[in-house]
Amino acid sequence: MDAGLDVRRAAAMRLAASCPASEYAGVAAKRARRPRISLCADDFAHSRGTSEVIVNLAHGRRINAISCMTVRPGWRSDARLLSGLEQHCEIGLQLVLSDERPLTAMPGYAAAGTMPPLSILTSLPMSAQLTGEIAVEVARQFDAFSQVVGRPPDFVTSHGHMHQLPVLREVILEEAVWRAPEAWLRSCGDRPLALLRRGFRGKAMRSAWHSYGYTDIARGFGLETNHSFAGHYDYSESFAAAFPRFFDGASDHHVIMLHPGAADRADDPIAEARVREAAFLECYRPPEIAASPVAAVA
């Protein structure tokens, strides 16, 4: 893609060669026993408190997937909390291309030192310079994951699901196909009737529209995606009331996006919702979910 692509690939291959072979072999085995429903806590490393909440839920078997923000300053120290979760919890990479400080120099894309907000990014024209800067940043975030975890991510998603947008999706898929070929990519697409059966239809439909064609494009790269998706709701409403609807119309690989955490960042617009989600998830018991109608969905 750009002049530095071969250099980045060579560096990543050296990194992979230095990681324990058994860790890499374990990814293929995990793919074979992938859960039908992924209860995925996003934003690990968003703050120390949020990371601790997520890990406690994972140890309690309340969730079975965690997506990690490797751009956050606390990523390396927070990642130590993930030890012991690999056997029953998928650990994935949550690429961040907005609102945070990048890991690399991005003079065109993040001239002021912070990546643009989602509201600007969705309409930002992608020049060759910006695309090149994003490609380098995406590679560095993959590096930051593998260097700390010691293996490729089990899945890949992104903050605000920017990885599904035209131009960006090709950049990310190209990186993922050789950095994490056994990983699955999150798709927000779903069947219209399933989307209509759940709450917050407008946001869900917009996300599905942005992901239109994404699964087919990913398959063209030899990569898998989930088959259905839920988790959108109004963060000011009751999570306990919204949660049961997330299982409606679940497919054989259904992802439910969650944001449990702590209210310990002043700039976090959903801080209180994180606390409410965590409180609910700490109290529910997995047998209750297994006994719900979702268990009968093929």
N, C-alpha and C positions, 0 to 999 in steps of 0.2 A: 504493500500500500504506500508507505513512505520510505525514505532512505534508511531510516533506522529500524525497519521491521526485522531484517535478518539479524541485526545485533541483539534486539530484544529477544528474539526466538532462541538464539544461541545461549544467551544468559539464562533464560528460563529452562532450557534443556539441561544446562549444568546444574541448576537448582534441583530439577527433578531427579537427576542422577545421584544427588547427594542425600535425597530423602530415602527412608527405609523402604525397601521393595515391598515388604509385607503390607505397609500402609496403602500403597497403590493397588496391590492385588485385592485388598479388602473392598475397594470401591465397586469393582465388578460384582462381587458377592452381594454387597448391599443393594445393588441395582436389582438383583434377582428377587430380593425379599422386600422391595420397596412397599411402604404402606399404601393402602388404597385411599386413605384419607390423611392428608398432611395438615396437622394443626401447627401452623408456622408462626412463630414469634419473630417479627421483624425488629430491626433497629438495635441488635446487640452491639454494645460499645457506644451507644448514643450517650450514655452516662454510666458511671459506675453503679449507681443504684439500680438503673434499668437492667444492666447486665446481671446483677445479683438476683433480681426478681425472675428474670428469664431462666437462669440456671436452676434456681430452686423449683420452678415449675417443671423443668425438664427432668430433674431428679425425682420429682413426685409423679412422673408419667402423666402430667396434664397436657403436655405438648410433645410433639415428636419431630419437630424441625425448628432450626434456628438460623436466621440470616444475619450475617455479620458486616458491619460498616468498618472497613479497614482504614478509612481516612481519618477516623476519630483519634485524638491524641492518646486516649486510654486503651486503644485496641490491643497492643502487645501485653499489657498487664492484665486486662480483662480476659484475654484469651486463655489464660491459665485456668480460669474457672471452668472451661469446657472439658477439662480432663475427666475421663470416665464416662462421658456421654455417648461415645461413638457407636456403641453396640445397639442402642435403642433410639437414637436421635440423629437425624440428618443435619449436617452442618454445612451451610451454604454461604456464598458470597453475595452481599448486597452492594452492588456498585452504586457509588454516589457521584452524580455529575451536576449537582445543584446545591446552593446554600452553604456549603462547607468549604474549608480551605483544601485545595488539592495537594496531592503528594508530590507533584512535579511542577515545574515552572510552566505556566500557561499565560504568556503575555497577551495573547489575543482573547482567549476565552475567559480568563479570570484576571483581568488587568489590575483590579484593585486588591487582589489577593484572595478573593472569595468567588466561588463559582456562582453563576447567575441563578436567580430563583426560578422555580418551575414555571411561573407565569410568563417569564421572558423566554425561557429555554424552548418551550413548545412552538414558538413562532420565530425563533432565531435562524436566519439564513446560514447554512453550513458551507463556509468557504473551505478551500483545500487546507488553509492554515489551521482553521478551527478543527476540522476533522482530524488532521494530523496530531494536534495537541491532545484531542480527546483519545485518540488511539494510544498514545504514549501513556496517558493517565490511566486508561483502562488496564493496560499491561502492568503498570505499577501496582494497581490495586489487586490484581491477580497475584503478583509477586508477594505483596504484603500478606495475603492469606496463606499462600503455600509456605512461606518462610516461617511463619509462626505455627501453623497447624501441622505442617510436615507432609501435606498431601494436597491434591486438588480439591476444590469444593464439590460437595454432593449435588448441588444445584446452584443456579445463578439467577438472580433477580436484580432489581435496582430500586433506589429511592424514587418514588413517584412513577415507577414503571416506565422510565425513560428509555429503557433498553428495547422497547417495542416500536419506537418512533422511526420513520424512514431515515436513512443514512446512518443514524446511530445503531440501529439493529444490525446492519451489515458489519460495522466496525466491531461490535461486541461478539457477534456470532463467529466472525473470522478468528477472533482471539480465543473464544471458548472452544472451538472445534479441535484445536491442537493442545490447548492448555488443560482442558477438562472434558475429554471426549465422552466419558461415561456419565457426565452430569446431565440433568434435565434443566430446561429453561422455563421460567414461569411465564405462562400466558394468561391474560385476563379475559380471554374469549370464553364464551359459553353459548349454549342454546338459548334462543330468545325466550322460550317459555320458562326455562329454568330461572333466567334473570328476573322475569316478571313475577315469579313466585316468591322472590326474596324482597326484603325491604330496600329502600334507598335506590329505586330503580334508575333514576336519572344518572347518578354517578356510575352505577354498574354498567349501564348501557354505553356511556361515554368511554369507559375503560375498555369495554368489549370492542367498540368501534376502532379505537387506537390499535388494538391487537389484531385487527382484521388481516387475515393472510399470514400472520406471524408463524403459526404452526407449520404451514406449508414451506415457508422460507427456511425455518429451522431444520426441517426434514431434508431440505436440499443441501444443507451443510452436514447432514448425518447426525443431527442432534434431536433429542426428544423434548417434548413439552408435556405439562400436565394437560388433562382433557376437560376440566371444568374448574371454575374459580368462584370464590365468594369471600366476603369479609367487609364489604363496604357498608357503612352505616353512618348516621349523623352522630358525630362524637359527643354531642350534647345530650343524646338520648340514652336510655337504659341499655347497657350492653347485655344484661341478662335477658331482656325482651328480644333483642336482635339476634342473639347467638343461635337459638334453635332454628331460625330460618336459613342459616348458612348451610345447613345440610340438605335442604330441599333440592331434589334433582341431581344429587351427587353422581358423578361418573365413576369409572374404575380407577381414576387417578384424579382425585378432587383435592384442591388446595384451599384452605381457609386461612386468610390473612388475619393475623392478630397483632396487637400492639400493647401488650402488658408491660408495665414498668413503674418507674418512680417519678415523682414530680420534683426533680432536683435540678432542672435547667430552666432558668428564667425565660429563655427564648423559645420554649417549647409550647406551641399552640394547643397541643392535645395532652398536656401534662395530667390534667385531672382524669381524662378518659383512660390514660394508661393505668392509673391507680384503680379505677373501677374495674377494668378488665382483669387486672391481676387479682383483685379480691374475689371476683366471680370464679376465675379459673382455679384458684386455690381451693375453693369449696366444692366444685363439682367432682364427681367420681366417674372414672372411665366406664364402669359397668352401666351407668345411666345412659351414656352415649351409645354403647353397644346395644342396649335394649330399645333404642329409639328406632323409628322407621328407616333411618339411614342404613342400618345394618342389613336390611333386606334388599337394598339397591344393588343390582348386579353391575 
